[in-house]
Structure formats: C-alpha cells, structure tokens
Amino acid sequence: MWGYGNQIHASTLQPYTPMLISIGPYHKNNPQLGSMEKYKQLYLQRFLKRKNELDVQSCITEIDKLKYEALKCYDDNLDNDIVEIFSEMLLLDGCFVVEFIREYWEDEEKENNIIKLEWMKFLVCEDMVLLENQLPFFELVRLYDMTSDPTEENFLYMVRHTLLDTSPKAKFIPKSEIEGISERFDHLLDVVHMLCRPSGEKVEQNMDTSKQNQCCKISFCGNMSLQLSKEIPPYLKFWQCYHIPTARELFDAGVSFLKIGSVEENDEDKASLFDITFEKGLMKIPCFAIDDNMETFMRNMIAFEQHTSKELYPYFSNYAHLMTQLIGSYRDVNFLRQNKIILKDMGDDKEVASIFKKLSDGVAVTDFYYIKECSNLIQHCEKPWNQMKASLKHNYFQSLGQELQLWQLLHFLCSQLYRLF
C-alpha cells in the first residue's frame, strides 16, 4: 500500500493525499493539484533538450515498452481514461521527478531553476515520498539513463540529496554504501526506506532474487487505516510480554534518560532516529522534532512496511511501537521534552501523545528490533529496590511539596537500601 498525508495539521488533512503535485494515477484528476501541470510541461521541455534526437513521440515509444510492466504495479481498478493516457502520464510525471531531482542536486545555478521558491521545493519533496504518489522506480531509472551524462552523479545519491530533509532524524546511509547498491526498488519511498538505517547497520543486498523482478502493488489507501482483528495473531503475542512502563514510570523506577544526537544534519552527528539503547539504568534516545512533516512521513513509511511483499526490516513500525509504550500520556511528552529528547514545534503535549498513539494503532509487529532493550528494561524494573523506589514515589512522595529535594532524598534512601541486597 502507498499512502501519505501531507500535514499542515494532522487532524484536518488525509494522511496519504499530496498537497501540491500529483505523481502517478491515483490523484491525477484532483482539481486542487492542477496548478502544477504547467511546471510538468516545463520540466518535460528541459528533459527533451538534453539530447538532440529526443522528442515527445520517441520518448512515448520508449515508455510504451514499460507500460504493461508499470500497469502491473498499480491496483487493477484504475479509471479507463487514465489507462488510455498511461504512457503520456508516465512520461510527463517521470520527467518532472527526474528533472526536479537533477535541479535540486544542481542548486548552485538558481537562476536556471524552474521552481525557485523554497516552500514549493519543500512541498514537492514531501509529496514525492507519499505512498499514493509514486511511479515505478524502473521507469524513473530508464528516463534518467536516456539522458544521463557520464559526468553526472549516481542517481541514487541524487535522490538521497533531494529527499534527505523529508525524514525526521532517520539518518541516511553514507554515499560510500550507496555506490555499490544494485537492488531493484519499487519506488522512491522504497529508496528512502533503504537509505534510513540505525547507525552501523549496513544495507542488506542479499534480497530474495525471486522477488527482485516483481513490482509490489502500488495500492490506493484512501481513507483506510491499518486495522487488526480482535483476536491477536500468534506472531503478535510475544509483544504482550514486552510491554514496558512509560517514560515517567521508568524514571520513577530509577531509569535515567539521556538525549543523543541533534536534529540538524551534520557530519559530526552519527545518531539515527532508531538508535535507542538501554544499559545499566541509562536509556539513550535520539532527539527529534515534532513538526508538520513527521507524522505524515512516519505513517507512509509504516504503511509501506506493513503492506509490501518485499523482505525488509520494519524499523519505522518498531520505532512507533516502542515510542508508544514510552509515551502513555501528555505527562510523558512533557517529561521527554524537559530532557530535550522531544523538540516540539507544533501542538500541545496532548496532541503529540495522540500522534504517537495513532502511529502504532493496528500496526503488526513481527521481528522486534528493540527486544533486547525492552527485556533489559523489564528486568531493571523487577529488581526489588527499583520496585520499592517506584512504590515510594507513587504512594508517598508525589503528595509532598519541594519535589526536587524530596526526590534527591529518595535516591539517597534507595542507594542505602541497595547496599542491603
């Protein structure tokens, strides 16, 4: 499934609907996106000028060779009028994507840019990673190869450069790893997912070769939300064994929290969104910003992970599950914000808590990336002195004033109790 919701405000816009530009068949007839068609024509003209022998008809002839393979990548219920102009749509939208990525890469020559406004560039980048707003990646590669220059950069690296800022702290893998990738991708969102990894994780290239020549269906999500049946499937039952306390409850049980990394992209910051660790009573969480883009990006990545038939690791689904456990209410958001783990640019703490709850609603968890951290957290909380500390905090100290001094006293008492065990 492909879906995404550009989000000026999470509650008012659909999570899989483009804000500015339609790419592919699903939103082509949306009149609110019609203003960008003139830009598509301009990028098409730039594309044709790259090679003397290129014209619209020769490009259509080339695209026709991919038409039926590309049609298989979409749902079977496409409107007949779209099917009739399918090759023309692939060419027009595909040239826009390829030329926009080139333009973004060559941003030094700003006077030659077709889209000059930064806010438009940003919205286009956001729309390019919507699940319902995709073209088959093999078609984009074909268009790029038709007009590529030997001096041009690797296309995957150009994609990385263009879409880097669409991901909320999901650290992209370095250029050195991209150059050797030969994997077949479904679409741009699949590429972005490949680029996002926990620190130190290498790109898995040992994919199932029987699936590499198949394009996963680009399904229309519409208003659909991910739902599970009332009966919990067997592969989900293990998750119940790793239900961890909330952030404040963990703090009451003696867990300390430390923010790592920065929300700004720089070479010195090696932390990824997924680099959550727990060891010896200290939980390290990369800081991240809650802004207009985060929920929509995360929901599209999770929807892709949940519905693709590809063999990939569900990092985003796992992350959403863990953070939902830590954020039980607005009090936990406030606590993490005070520890500078959450940087909040929109909404109040209750809204942020609601965002994380929605991210994981109905999402299946199979291979849980944080199973070691959760297991260690549970063992930590089950230690007698940590249970005693939590009990004292909840049943007595919360009702007293001068919380800081009392909390210091509590830690002193618990340290003395610790010596008795």
C-alpha positions in Angstrom: 0.0 0.0 0.0 1.1 3.5 -0.7 -0.2 6.4 1.3 0.9 9.6 2.9 -0.8 12.6 4.3 0.9 16.0 4.0 0.1 17.6 7.2 -0.2 21.3 7.9 -2.4 20.0 10.7 -2.7 16.2 11.4 -6.4 16.2 12.1 -7.6 18.2 9.0 -5.8 16.5 6.1 -5.8 13.0 4.8 -2.6 11.2 5.6 -2.0 9.9 2.0 -3.0 12.9 -0.1 -0.5 15.2 -1.8 -0.6 18.8 -1.0 0.9 20.3 -4.2 1.5 17.9 -7.0 0.1 14.6 -8.3 2.5 12.0 -9.4 1.1 8.8 -10.9 -2.5 7.9 -11.5 -4.2 8.0 -8.1 -4.6 11.8 -7.7 -4.3 12.8 -11.3 -7.9 14.0 -11.5 -7.7 16.1 -8.3 -8.5 19.6 -9.5 -6.7 21.1 -6.4 -3.4 19.9 -7.8 -3.9 21.2 -11.4 -1.7 24.3 -10.9 1.4 22.2 -11.1 0.7 20.8 -14.6 2.4 23.8 -16.2 5.6 23.0 -14.3 5.5 19.4 -15.5 5.5 20.8 -19.1 8.5 23.0 -18.4 10.5 20.1 -16.9 9.5 17.9 -19.9 10.9 20.6 -22.3 14.1 20.7 -20.3 14.3 16.9 -20.4 14.0 16.8 -24.2 16.7 19.4 -24.7 19.3 17.1 -23.0 19.6 15.0 -26.2 19.2 16.3 -29.8 17.4 13.2 -31.0 14.7 13.3 -28.3 11.2 14.4 -28.9 7.9 13.5 -27.3 7.0 10.8 -29.8 10.3 9.0 -29.5 10.0 9.1 -25.7 6.5 7.7 -25.8 7.7 4.9 -27.9 10.3 4.1 -25.3 7.9 4.4 -22.4 5.4 2.1 -24.2 7.9 -0.7 -23.8 7.5 -0.3 -20.0 3.7 0.4 -20.0 2.4 -3.1 -19.2 5.0 -3.8 -16.6 4.2 -0.5 -15.0 0.5 -1.1 -15.1 1.0 -4.3 -13.0 2.4 -2.1 -10.3 -0.9 -0.4 -9.6 -4.3 -1.6 -8.5 -6.5 -3.2 -11.2 -9.3 -0.7 -10.8 -7.6 2.3 -12.5 -10.0 4.5 -14.4 -10.2 3.7 -18.2 -9.4 7.3 -19.1 -6.2 7.1 -17.1 -5.2 3.8 -18.7 -5.7 5.3 -22.1 -3.2 8.0 -21.4 -1.0 5.9 -19.2 2.2 6.2 -21.2 1.8 10.0 -21.6 1.3 10.3 -17.8 4.4 8.2 -17.1 6.5 10.4 -19.4 5.2 13.7 -18.1 5.3 12.8 -14.4 8.5 10.8 -14.7 10.3 13.7 -16.5 9.2 16.0 -13.7 10.6 13.7 -11.0 13.9 13.1 -12.7 14.5 16.7 -13.7 13.4 18.0 -10.3 15.9 15.7 -8.6 18.6 16.9 -11.1 17.7 20.5 -10.4 17.8 20.0 -6.7 21.2 18.5 -7.0 22.5 21.3 -9.2 21.0 24.0 -6.9 24.0 26.3 -7.4 22.6 27.6 -10.6 19.5 29.0 -9.0 18.7 31.5 -11.8 18.0 28.5 -14.1 15.7 26.7 -11.7 12.2 26.2 -12.9 10.9 26.1 -9.3 12.6 28.9 -7.4 10.5 29.2 -4.3 11.9 27.2 -1.3 8.5 26.5 0.2 7.4 24.9 -3.2 10.5 22.8 -3.3 9.9 21.6 0.2 6.3 20.6 -0.5 7.3 18.9 -3.7 9.8 16.8 -1.8 7.2 15.9 0.8 4.7 14.9 -2.0 7.4 12.8 -3.6 7.5 10.4 -0.7 3.7 9.9 -0.4 2.7 6.2 -0.8 -0.1 7.0 -3.3 2.1 9.5 -5.2 4.6 7.2 -6.8 5.9 5.9 -10.2 7.7 2.6 -10.6 11.4 3.2 -10.0 12.5 1.3 -13.0 10.7 3.9 -15.2 12.5 6.7 -13.4 15.8 4.9 -14.0 15.0 4.4 -17.6 14.3 8.1 -18.2 17.4 9.1 -16.3 19.5 6.7 -18.4 18.1 8.1 -21.6 19.5 11.5 -20.8 22.4 10.8 -18.4 25.8 12.3 -18.8 29.0 10.4 -17.9 29.9 13.3 -15.5 26.6 13.1 -13.6 26.4 11.8 -10.1 24.9 8.4 -9.2 21.1 8.7 -9.4 20.5 7.1 -6.0 22.8 9.6 -4.4 21.0 12.4 -6.1 17.7 11.0 -4.7 19.4 10.9 -1.3 20.4 14.5 -1.5 17.0 15.7 -2.7 14.9 13.8 -0.1 17.3 14.0 2.9 15.2 16.6 4.7 11.9 14.7 4.4 12.9 12.2 7.1 12.7 13.2 10.8 16.2 12.3 12.0 16.1 9.0 10.1 19.8 9.1 9.3 20.6 8.4 5.7 23.3 5.9 4.9 26.6 7.4 3.6 27.4 7.8 -0.1 30.1 5.1 0.1 27.4 2.5 0.7 25.1 3.8 -2.0 27.5 3.4 -4.8 27.6 -0.4 -4.6 23.8 -0.9 -4.4 22.3 -3.0 -7.2 18.9 -3.8 -5.6 15.7 -3.2 -7.6 13.4 -0.7 -5.9 9.7 -0.4 -6.2 9.5 3.4 -6.0 11.1 6.5 -4.3 9.6 5.7 -1.0 11.3 2.3 -1.1 14.6 4.0 -1.9 14.1 6.4 1.1 13.4 3.4 3.3 16.5 1.7 2.2 18.5 4.8 2.9 17.3 5.0 6.5 19.1 2.7 8.9 20.2 2.5 12.5 23.8 3.7 12.9 26.2 0.9 12.0 23.6 -1.1 10.1 24.7 -2.0 6.5 22.3 -2.2 3.6 21.1 -5.7 3.1 21.7 -6.7 -0.5 21.0 -10.4 -0.1 17.4 -10.0 -1.2 15.2 -12.8 -2.4 16.1 -12.9 -6.1 12.7 -14.4 -7.0 11.1 -11.1 -5.9 13.6 -8.7 -7.4 11.9 -8.7 -10.8 8.5 -8.1 -9.3 7.0 -4.8 -8.5 5.0 -4.6 -5.3 1.5 -3.3 -5.9 1.0 0.5 -5.5 -2.3 0.4 -3.8 -4.7 3.2 -3.2 -5.1 3.7 0.5 -7.8 6.4 0.5 -9.3 6.8 4.0 -8.3 3.3 5.0 -6.5 2.9 8.3 -4.5 -0.1 9.4 -6.6 -2.4 11.5 -6.1 -5.7 13.2 -8.7 -8.3 14.0 -9.9 -8.5 17.6 -8.1 -11.9 18.0 -4.4 -11.3 18.4 -2.4 -13.4 15.8 0.2 -15.7 17.2 3.1 -13.7 15.9 1.9 -10.7 17.9 1.5 -12.4 21.2 5.2 -12.1 22.1 4.7 -8.3 22.1 2.5 -8.6 25.2 5.5 -10.0 27.1 7.4 -6.9 26.4 5.0 -4.2 27.4 7.3 -1.6 29.1 6.4 1.2 31.5 6.0 4.7 30.3 8.9 7.2 30.4 7.8 8.7 33.8 7.2 5.3 35.3 10.7 4.2 34.2 12.2 7.4 35.7 10.4 6.6 39.0 11.9 3.2 38.9 15.4 4.6 38.6 15.9 4.8 34.9 17.8 7.9 33.7 17.2 9.4 30.3 19.8 11.0 28.0 19.2 12.6 24.7 21.8 11.9 22.0 22.4 13.5 18.6 21.0 16.6 17.1 18.0 17.4 14.9 20.3 19.2 12.5 22.1 17.2 9.7 25.8 17.3 10.1 28.8 15.0 9.8 29.6 15.0 13.5 26.2 13.7 14.5 26.3 9.9 13.9 22.9 9.2 15.7 19.9 7.8 13.8 16.3 8.0 14.9 16.4 4.3 15.6 19.5 4.3 17.9 17.5 3.8 21.2 19.6 1.9 23.8 19.3 0.9 27.4 22.2 -0.2 29.6 22.9 0.0 33.3 19.9 2.1 34.1 20.5 4.7 31.4 18.2 5.0 28.4 19.6 6.9 25.4 17.1 8.3 22.9 18.0 10.4 19.8 16.3 13.8 20.0 13.7 14.6 17.3 11.4 17.4 16.3 7.6 17.2 16.2 6.7 19.3 13.2 4.2 19.3 10.4 6.1 16.7 8.4 6.9 14.0 11.0 3.5 12.2 11.3 2.9 12.1 7.6 6.3 10.7 6.8 6.1 8.1 9.6 2.6 7.0 8.6 3.7 6.5 5.0 6.8 4.6 6.0 4.8 2.4 8.3 2.1 1.8 5.7 4.8 0.8 3.2 6.4 -1.6 5.7 3.0 -3.2 6.6 1.8 -3.8 3.1 4.9 -4.5 1.0 5.7 -8.1 0.0 9.4 -7.2 0.0 11.8 -8.6 2.6 12.8 -5.5 4.6 13.2 -4.7 8.2 10.3 -2.7 9.7 12.4 -0.1 11.5 9.6 2.5 11.5 6.9 0.2 12.7 9.2 -1.0 15.5 10.2 2.6 16.5 6.5 3.7 16.6 5.6 0.7 18.9 8.4 1.5 21.3 7.7 5.2 21.4 4.0 4.5 22.0 5.0 2.4 25.0 7.1 5.2 26.4 4.5 7.9 25.7 1.4 6.9 27.6 0.1 10.4 28.1 0.9 14.1 27.7 2.9 13.9 31.0 5.4 11.6 29.3 5.7 14.0 26.4 6.4 16.8 28.9 9.0 14.7 30.6 10.8 13.8 27.4 10.6 17.5 26.3 12.2 18.6 29.6 15.0 16.1 28.9 15.4 17.7 25.4 14.6 14.5 23.7 11.4 15.9 22.0 11.6 19.3 20.4 8.1 20.5 19.9 7.3 22.9 17.1 3.5 22.2 16.9 0.6 21.4 19.1 0.5 20.8 22.8 1.7 17.8 24.7 -1.7 16.0 24.5 -1.6 16.4 20.7 1.9 14.9 20.5 0.9 12.0 22.6 -2.1 11.4 20.3 0.2 11.5 17.3 2.2 8.6 18.6 -0.8 6.6 19.6 -2.2 6.9 16.0 1.1 5.9 14.5 1.0 2.4 16.1 -2.7 1.7 16.1 -3.3 -1.6 14.3 0.3 -2.0 13.2 1.6 -5.6 13.3 4.9 -6.2 15.0 6.9 -9.3 13.9 10.7 -9.0 14.2 11.0 -6.5 17.1 14.3 -4.6 16.8 14.2 -3.4 20.4 13.5 -6.7 22.1 16.8 -6.6 24.0 16.2 -3.1 25.3 12.7 -4.0 26.4 13.9 -7.1 28.1 16.6 -5.2 30.0 14.1 -2.5 31.0 11.7 -5.1 32.4 14.5 -6.8 34.3 15.5 -3.4 35.7 12.0 -2.6 36.9 11.6 -6.0 38.5 14.6 -5.6 40.8 13.3 -5.2 44.4 15.0 -1.9 45.1 13.6 -0.3 41.9 10.1 -1.6 42.7 10.5 -0.1 46.2 11.6 3.2 44.7 8.6 3.3 42.4 6.2 2.5 45.2 7.6 5.2 47.4 7.4 7.7 44.6 3.8 6.9 43.6 2.3 6.4 47.1 4.0 9.0 49.2 6.4 11.5 47.6 4.0 12.7 44.9 1.8 14.2 47.6 4.5 16.4 49.1 5.9 19.7 48.1 9.5 20.6 47.3 9.7 17.7 44.9 13.3 18.2 43.8 14.7 18.0 47.4 12.5 15.0 48.2 13.5 13.3 45.0 17.1 13.7 46.0 16.3 12.2 49.4 14.5 9.3 47.7 17.6 8.5 45.6 19.7 8.6 48.8 17.4 6.2 50.6 17.3 3.8 47.7 21.1 3.8 47.4 21.2 2.8 51.1 18.6 0.1 50.5 20.6 -1.1 47.5 23.5 -1.9 49.8 21.3 -4.2 51.9 20.6 -6.5 48.9 
